[in-house]
């Protein structure tokens, strides 16, 4: 039997996502009521610019006093889509203190202060749901913390930023340079006027922190995540990846150590084989690959941003939280019971693709190989190319045969798996060689 008294919802923020949430709540009111078991009523909408016309929203609901809205005492659920750290953090804690559960899409806040917010929610017996904070419409947070709660997740590997995936996809498919691909992303609305949060990896790092915390039942903050962006990725890197049968993606990688005693979380561009499922993720789409002990390999795919996809995730959380409210229960809170330490990037073991600008003369390859050997980094393949002539794909052909005049060449080295710290030491030693004119690029190779 449906309860007639409506559950009251406060909407904090009414931008692209917030306005879509309000629209769906209004147009799908009957369906939402049927799924929840009670009607839901939009009780107030907190905004910064009240004069702006918001189609479909009763102007009487608009307020600039968000604090007063969440303090009313009759609010059942507060939906926070403001973003940023403050005033969002204070508004969320105030909502908990005055009887409301919270649905949030705020990845930055949850990655920075999620543990404290969960603690306040638990103290007051409230829910904190945030499916929309990671990968937009893709159901990911709830499967990790509920569906896989009885399993052991060992690795989460994903494309969690649509802007960077669009840029790298364009560079790969059209041969465009980074700046040209970024301009196209901006023109199409995939990139903000200031794209720093996306292209420098901050957005993906926040999502990686959230995913690692849920997957490994430990506390991971954004400061624990190693972060590199895509601004240094060149057309030459993309071309080199294709010669290896790979493509370049900005990846968020969260891993449990082999001994189970620590975890790592990192975001950086990487080459992945074209045979890997993530290699086929195109345009501005997101996808996350999860490796669990019992379930095996799982992949979640879909649109990762935008008003409608993100609103879909928000409304899914709203239904779950409202159901809990009616049943006088709460859903799963923070499960950071393992308290595993986060290992530094230097402990990460993977393969590397290194491109060097070197003097084009005999003996160079031997010097480079010696540096790798001294640091304990094993070489898998080598390709040396002069400015106009490819001299071979193996050590023997690169070093032997025929007289050549001194000039410039590029040397591409792909390593076997090695610790990141050893690779960093190798690069520093290479830079000191007189025959190495510069280290053109360093990229990790993942997904093999």
PyMOL commands that set and color helices and strands:
alter all, ss='L'
color gray80, all
select helices_A, chain A and resi 16-27+29-36+59-61+66-70+88-97+107-123+131-133+141-147+162-174+178-187+196-199+202-216+222-224+235-243+277-280+307-326+345-347+364-374+395-399+420-431
alter helices_A, ss='H'
color red, helices_A
select strands_A, chain A and resi 3-12+38-46+62-63+77-80+101-104+128-129+153-159+226-227+246-256+262-273+285-292+296-303+341-342+349-359+379-386+390-392+408-415+418-419+436-446
alter strands_A, ss='S'
color yellow, strands_A
deselect
rebuild
show_as cartoon
